[in-house]
Every structure is written in C-alpha cells, then in structure tokens.
Amino acid sequence: MKKDGILLGVLTLLLAGLWLVPPPVLPVGGAGKMIRVKVLEADNSDLQKHGLLLYGSQHLKLKLPDGTLRDGNNELRAQMELDKLFKAGDTATAVFSETGELTVKDHFRTHWIFILAGAFSLFLILFGGWTGVKALASFAVSCVVVWKGLIPLILAGWSGSLAGFVCTLFLTAAIIFAVAGFNRKGVAAFCGSVAGVLSSLLLAHLFTVLMKLNGAVMPFSQALFYSGFDFLDLRDLFAGALILGCSGAVMDLAMDIAAGVEEVHRHSPGLSRRELMLSGFRIGRSVTGTMTTTLLLAYSGGYITLLMMFCAQGTPPLEFINNPLVASEIVRTLIGSFGLVLVAPFTAVFAAYFYQKAVY
C-alpha cells in the first residue's frame, strides 16, 4: 500500500507538471476567446436547402454571460458532420472574430462531459477500490500526456512514429506499474508490451510503404497542412497513431499473461523456466483470439458507414479493399492484431525468466 501511495503521488505530480507545460508557439493564430452564450432567437430566413443539406447563415439573437444581448451568426456549409442548427433556448459556444463579429461555434456540451466523467470515476472507484483509484490516475495521465506531450511534440516537428513510440512507452510504464506495482509481474508485462508495440511499429512502417498509404486518410490531415504544418510526414504519423491505438489492448493482454504466469508459479514454485513459459503460451492462446476480434470490432465500428456505402452501391469486396480508406483500416486492424499475437509469447518468455528463480 505504501509503494502504491508513492507511485500515485508521483503520477499526480507528473499530471500537474504536464498540465502546467506552456502550449507550443503555433504558426497559425489562435481560435479566439471562447464564451458560453444563450440562444434567444433563431432566424433561418437566409438558409437554403441543397438536396438534403442546408447552406447559408443562421442569424441568432444571443445573451452573453454578462447579460448583454448581441447578434451572432452560425454558418452552415452543407457538411453534415460539421454543421449544426440552433433554436431558441439552446446553450452554445461562441468566439469574437478580429472584426468584433460574434460567431457561434457549436452546442455547449461541457457540462454533460463532466457529468459522464464524474459518473465513470465514481463507479470505477466504488467497484475497483484502491485499484480503481490507481486506474483513474492512469486514465488522467494518459489524457494529459497525449494532449500536453505527444501532440505538441509532433506539431513542433518531431517524427510522428518516434513521438508516438516514446509516448506509448511512457504510458505503458505508468499504467502497468500503477496498476500492478513495481514487481516481477509488472516488469514482465511492461517488457512484453514494449516488444509487441515495437513489432507493430516496424510492421506499420513496412506495409504503409508497400501498400502506398500516405496517411492522408486521417481526419483533418489536409486542414493541418493548410494551417502551417505542411512539414508533417503523414505516413510516419499514421504509424505512430497506429501503435498508440493498439497499445491499450497490448497492455491488457500482457498483464493477463504475466498475472497468469505469476499465479502458476505461486501454486507450483518448482516449475522450470520452460514449463512456466509453456504455461504462458497456453494462457496466451486462450485470450489472443478474443482480443484480436476486439480490435477488429473496435476499428470496424469507426468506419461502418463507409462499408454501408460500398454495400449500397453494390461494390464487391475485392474492389473496395483497394480504396485507401478501407486499406488503411485493414492495415490498422491487422497490424494491431499482429502486435497482440506477438505480445503473448514475448510476455510468456519474460515472465518465465523473471519468475523462474522467484522465492516466496
């Protein structure tokens, strides 16, 4: 418990330190000060309908936080994923432009996010107890490391795959040792996870080149180019994002196998290193199948509408798998699954090595 408290304190200090890191100097101007406004009236007279979508300006009467009333505009561009329509009574976010014009950006959702996050945190602590507290700290550190560490490094010119790998190593160590403690089980799970992630990274670089995938399929990549970040290597960034996306499942599987080997050794401390390793292999075979399916379902859920479009158009699978969007997701799924398959034997070998001479 004392070691866990020290580790939790270190994570808390790290979280606070990362949060205080100043944002990078960007080649584009800031988005302006965001404020919360209340929509009192909505005028849709200047909106035009193009097919199923609306285009034009929605004129709004807004109430600012200080009680003053202002006119504002909501621009619709016939893009369903970005456009939003307001009505009287809505709460929204808005910014002032350089000319002093008030532009409404989106619906205000922050309070619901905090409510959901609070409910999740409460349930995690009630169900998991002290382990839940450590898991929650790891979750918070992961969010801050990605936002205050990984993203600024890439925007500053770091290699996307290198920054992603360093970030993944750090998060893997923080999460595994926070949950398992700094012991043989934690070290075995960490080593197995690193080996699996590194294998995925090498495969990602290889197959993005072989399949001529440039990484531009990632959302808003072109917008980043036109915002002053044309130095970004999207293919390299795609590889870094790939390993970051599968690292959670890799850690999960590595911890399962390390914990299984620890339990086998606890009940049969006389087993040889080879016997412990084979036990780890058998445990890995039992969980690898479901974990790879988990990745498949997680990734396919993100592009289900794309598959529906191909199905509605009658496009055969052998034709649409060459589409760069589909091919990129296939690479993401298969290489992430490849890393999962490899992490099982890696972790079994490391766990057998660390526990072979362990004495209770």
ChimeraX attribute file (.defattr): number of C-alpha atoms within 10 A of each C-alpha:
attribute: neighborCount
match mode: 1-to-1
recipient: residues
	/A:1	8
	/A:2	7
	/A:3	11
	/A:4	18
	/A:5	13
	/A:6	12
	/A:7	19
	/A:8	20
	/A:9	13
	/A:10	14
	/A:11	20
	/A:12	16
	/A:13	12
	/A:14	15
	/A:15	20
	/A:16	13
	/A:17	12
	/A:18	16
	/A:19	16
	/A:20	10
	/A:21	10
	/A:22	9
	/A:23	11
	/A:24	12
	/A:25	10
	/A:26	13
	/A:27	10
	/A:28	10
	/A:29	8
	/A:30	7
	/A:31	9
	/A:32	11
	/A:33	9
	/A:34	12
	/A:35	15
	/A:36	16
	/A:37	24
	/A:38	21
	/A:39	22
	/A:40	16
	/A:41	17
	/A:42	20
	/A:43	15
	/A:44	16
	/A:45	10
	/A:46	10
	/A:47	16
	/A:48	14
	/A:49	10
	/A:50	9
	/A:51	7
	/A:52	7
	/A:53	14
	/A:54	19
	/A:55	16
	/A:56	17
	/A:57	18
	/A:58	21
	/A:59	21
	/A:60	24
	/A:61	18
	/A:62	28
	/A:63	19
	/A:64	15
	/A:65	11
	/A:66	7
	/A:67	10
	/A:68	8
	/A:69	15
	/A:70	14
	/A:71	14
	/A:72	22
	/A:73	20
	/A:74	22
	/A:75	19
	/A:76	19
	/A:77	14
	/A:78	18
	/A:79	11
	/A:80	11
	/A:81	6
	/A:82	10
	/A:83	16
	/A:84	18
	/A:85	14
	/A:86	21
	/A:87	14
	/A:88	14
	/A:89	12
	/A:90	16
	/A:91	19
	/A:92	18
	/A:93	17
	/A:94	25
	/A:95	19
	/A:96	16
	/A:97	12
	/A:98	8
	/A:99	6
	/A:100	8
	/A:101	13
	/A:102	18
	/A:103	18
	/A:104	26
	/A:105	18
	/A:106	16
	/A:107	16
	/A:108	17
	/A:109	11
	/A:110	10
	/A:111	9
	/A:112	10
	/A:113	11
	/A:114	11
	/A:115	11
	/A:116	12
	/A:117	12
	/A:118	12
	/A:119	11
	/A:120	13
	/A:121	18
	/A:122	15
	/A:123	13
	/A:124	18
	/A:125	16
	/A:126	12
	/A:127	12
	/A:128	14
	/A:129	12
	/A:130	16
	/A:131	16
	/A:132	18
	/A:133	20
	/A:134	24
	/A:135	21
	/A:136	21
	/A:137	21
	/A:138	24
	/A:139	15
	/A:140	14
	/A:141	22
	/A:142	21
	/A:143	13
	/A:144	18
	/A:145	19
	/A:146	17
	/A:147	15
	/A:148	20
	/A:149	19
	/A:150	20
	/A:151	17
	/A:152	18
	/A:153	18
	/A:154	19
	/A:155	19
	/A:156	14
	/A:157	13
	/A:158	17
	/A:159	18
	/A:160	24
	/A:161	26
	/A:162	18
	/A:163	21
	/A:164	29
	/A:165	23
	/A:166	15
	/A:167	20
	/A:168	27
	/A:169	19
	/A:170	13
	/A:171	23
	/A:172	23
	/A:173	21
	/A:174	22
	/A:175	24
	/A:176	24
	/A:177	21
	/A:178	26
	/A:179	23
	/A:180	18
	/A:181	17
	/A:182	15
	/A:183	10
	/A:184	19
	/A:185	27
	/A:186	23
	/A:187	22
	/A:188	28
	/A:189	33
	/A:190	26
	/A:191	21
	/A:192	29
	/A:193	33
	/A:194	24
	/A:195	19
	/A:196	29
	/A:197	29
	/A:198	17
	/A:199	19
	/A:200	28
	/A:201	25
	/A:202	14
	/A:203	19
	/A:204	25
	/A:205	16
	/A:206	13
	/A:207	15
	/A:208	20
	/A:209	12
	/A:210	9
	/A:211	13
	/A:212	13
	/A:213	18
	/A:214	17
	/A:215	20
	/A:216	17
	/A:217	18
	/A:218	15
	/A:219	9
	/A:220	10
	/A:221	16
	/A:222	14
	/A:223	11
	/A:224	14
	/A:225	13
	/A:226	11
	/A:227	13
	/A:228	13
	/A:229	19
	/A:230	13
	/A:231	11
	/A:232	19
	/A:233	18
	/A:234	22
	/A:235	22
	/A:236	21
	/A:237	22
	/A:238	25
	/A:239	28
	/A:240	25
	/A:241	22
	/A:242	23
	/A:243	27
	/A:244	22
	/A:245	18
	/A:246	22
	/A:247	25
	/A:248	16
	/A:249	19
	/A:250	30
	/A:251	24
	/A:252	15
	/A:253	25
	/A:254	32
	/A:255	25
	/A:256	20
	/A:257	30
	/A:258	30
	/A:259	20
	/A:260	21
	/A:261	26
	/A:262	23
	/A:263	13
	/A:264	17
	/A:265	25
	/A:266	15
	/A:267	9
	/A:268	11
	/A:269	17
	/A:270	14
	/A:271	17
	/A:272	16
	/A:273	19
	/A:274	14
	/A:275	15
	/A:276	26
	/A:277	24
	/A:278	17
	/A:279	18
	/A:280	28
	/A:281	19
	/A:282	16
	/A:283	20
	/A:284	25
	/A:285	14
	/A:286	10
	/A:287	16
	/A:288	18
	/A:289	13
	/A:290	11
	/A:291	18
	/A:292	20
	/A:293	13
	/A:294	15
	/A:295	20
	/A:296	18
	/A:297	13
	/A:298	12
	/A:299	16
	/A:300	17
	/A:301	11
	/A:302	10
	/A:303	13
	/A:304	11
	/A:305	11
	/A:306	14
	/A:307	16
	/A:308	11
	/A:309	11
	/A:310	14
	/A:311	13
	/A:312	9
	/A:313	9
	/A:314	9
	/A:315	13
	/A:316	10
	/A:317	11
	/A:318	8
	/A:319	9
	/A:320	16
	/A:321	15
	/A:322	12
	/A:323	10
	/A:324	17
	/A:325	17
	/A:326	17
	/A:327	18
	/A:328	23
	/A:329	19
	/A:330	16
	/A:331	19
	/A:332	25
	/A:333	23
	/A:334	17
	/A:335	23
	/A:336	29
	/A:337	25
	/A:338	17
	/A:339	26
	/A:340	31
	/A:341	21
	/A:342	20
	/A:343	30
	/A:344	30
	/A:345	23
	/A:346	23
	/A:347	33
	/A:348	29
	/A:349	23
	/A:350	22
	/A:351	31
	/A:352	26
	/A:353	18
	/A:354	17
	/A:355	24
	/A:356	18
	/A:357	14
	/A:358	14
	/A:359	9
	/A:360	6
